[in-house]
Amino acid sequence: MLGAYKTLAAINMLLDDGFGEDAQILVRASYENYLAIAFLAAHPERLDDLVTKKIGLKTGDFEHPVTPAGRKDYRKVVDLETGETLPFSPSVAEMSALTKYPEDLVVHQLLYGFLSEHCHAHMMASGNYRDPSNRRYVVFNPSQTLQAKVYALYVYTLSISELARFQKLKAVHRDRTKRTLRRAIYLLDRSFKLLIFNDELKALPASMKARVKHCEFLASDA
């Protein structure tokens, strides 16, 4: 959760300076962090997949098995003490499908590919660096800044809602978290009305709103 907070703080700094595309790269990282949190909340028995086994690869307690073709199978690890072959860290797509919220998978299928376009050299993302006339490239693109703000606020809302679920949170912190969550939901609702989604993402706002409905219950005083 601390990692998510620091990443979101960095996103905010980039947005303040008008670097919307670069902010979206960090939005993807923060989104992946949320999925890991939500996945483990739904499947705490899989904690070893994201912690113990990853550490074990570095310490030499585990290694990836080799396929008959001579390639490492990064989906599995071998416990070098017991020789047992075990499943390894779930993919981002798997985590999105295994949270408590079916909407997460729907949003993931629409959003993740778009955010990923900004992480690598990708021709599909080149339009985000051009002016409205598509005749020249520009450093600052206001539309990308707004888009990044909405997606960052969405990820922030989901992350805060998972914190509100934490049973051992002290009452004073729980109340503060709920107030923050209510404010985030309000701002996100307003933001949806400002952003125009292209045809590729036109189904995204409805799916995001459906997911945020679960957050509204956690934000209540009940």
N, C-alpha and C positions, 0 to 999 in steps of 0.2 A: 504494500500500500504506500509506503514511503517513496518507493521508486516511481510509482504512478504520480504522486504529488510533485516530485521534482521534475519529471518529464513535462507535466502540465504547466509548471512554472516556466520552464524553458520555452514551451509553445507560446505562452503569453508574451514573453519577451520578443520572440520573432514576429508575432502578430502586431505588436506595438510599433515595430520598425517596418511593417509592410511586407514581410517575407512570407506570404501565404503558402507558397508551394513548399518551401523548406519546413514550415510549420506542419504541413500535412505529412511529411516524412515522420516527424515525431508523434503525430496523431496516430499513425499506424503502430508505432512502438507502444504507445500508451494503451491503444486498443487491444493489442496482444497481451499486455499486462492484465487488463480487465478480464479477458477471456480465461487466463490462467487462474485468477482469483475466483471467478464464477464457476469454473470447472472443478476446482478443488473444494469449493463450498458444496457442490453437488456430489462430489466423489472424494471425500477425504481419504479413502483407502488408497487412492492413487498418488498420494503425496510423494512416495518413493520415486515415482516416475519422473517427477520434476525436480527432486532434490537429491536423494541418496544416490541414484544411478548416475546423475550428471556429475556429482562430486566424485563418485567411484571411478568414472572414466579418467578423471584427472589424477587420482591417487593410485591408479593401477589395479583397483579391485574389480573393475569390469572392463570389458572390451567388446567392440562390435564383432559379431561373427562374420566370416567370409562366405560368400555365396559360391555355388559350384562354378560360376563364371569368373571367380577370382576377385569380386568386388566386395567391399564392406557393406553389410546390411545395416543401415543406420536406423532401421525401425526396431532393432532388437539389440540386446546386450547379453554377454555371457558372464555369469558370476564365476570368476576365476578360482574361487575357493571350492565351490560345489560343482562347477561345470554346467550348471543349469542355464538354459537359454530363456530369457525373459523379455517381455515387451518393453520398449523404450518410451521415451517422451512422446506424448500424443502430438499430432500435428495441430496447427492452428484451426484447420477445418474440423478436425475431430473434436477439439475443445468447444468450438462454437455449436456443435450438434449435441453436446452432452452437458450443457448447463441446465438449470431448472426452467429455462424460458425458451419455448420453441421459436419465438421471434428472433432469437440470437442467430440462429442458422440462416433465416431468411435475410436478415440485415447483412450478415457476413457474405453471403453469396453475391450481394449487390455492391457492398461498400469496399471490401478488402482489395479486390482487383484494382479499383480506382485509386485507392491510397497507395498501392504498390507501384503504380505507374510513375510516381514521383521519387521512388527510392533508387531507381536504376535508369540508365539511358533508355528511353522508351519514346518512340515516335508519336504514340497516341497522346502523350502528355505535352507535346511541343506546342499545341495550341494554347495551353495555359500560360505560355511565355510571350504570346503575341498580343498586340493591341486589337481592339474590336474590328479594325479594318483587315486584319490578318496580313498586313503589309510590312510590319516591322516588329522586332522583338523588343520587349520592355522589361525593365528590372522589377517594377512594381505594378501589380495587377490587382486593383481593388476588389474585383469579383472573387478572386482566389482567396483574398484575405477573409472576406465574409464567409465563403464556403468552409475554410479551415476553422473559423470561429464556431460555426454551427457543429461541425463534426467533433471538434475538441470539447465543446460544451456537452454534446451527447455522451462522449466517453467519460467525461468528468461526472455527469449525472449518474451513469451506471456504476462507476467506481464508488461514489459516495453512498449509493444505495446498498452496495455490498457491505460497506463499513457499518451502515445502520443496522444490518442484520447481526452484527457481532454481539453475542449475548453477554460477554464479559465487559462491554463498554460501560464505563461509569455513567451514572444518570446525567451528570452535568455535560459530559461529552456527547451522550446520546441526544440530548435536547438540542445542543448546538449543531450536531450533524443533521438532525431532522430539519432545523431551520435552514441550514445551508442547502439541503436537498430540495426543500420547497421553493427556495429562491431559484435554484438551478432549473427546476421543472418549469417555473413561470417564464424564465428567460428563454428557455428552449422552445416553448410554445410560441412565443413572439417571434423567435428567429425563423421558425418554419414558414411563417407568413412573408418573410422578407426574401427568402432564397428561392430562386427559380431553378428547378432541376431539369437537366436535359433528358431526352428520350431514354437514354441508357439507364438513367437512375430515377425515372419518374415513379417507380413503385417504392422507392426507398423511404420517402417521408411517412407514408402510411404504416410501413413496417416499423420504423423507428418510433412513431407515436404509440403503436401497439405495445412495443417493448417498454416504453416509459410508463405505461399504465400500471405496470407492476411496481414501479418506483413510487407512485402516488400513494399506494397503501402503506409503504414503509415510511413515507414522509408524514403520515397522519399522526395525530396525538393519541390514537387508540393504543 
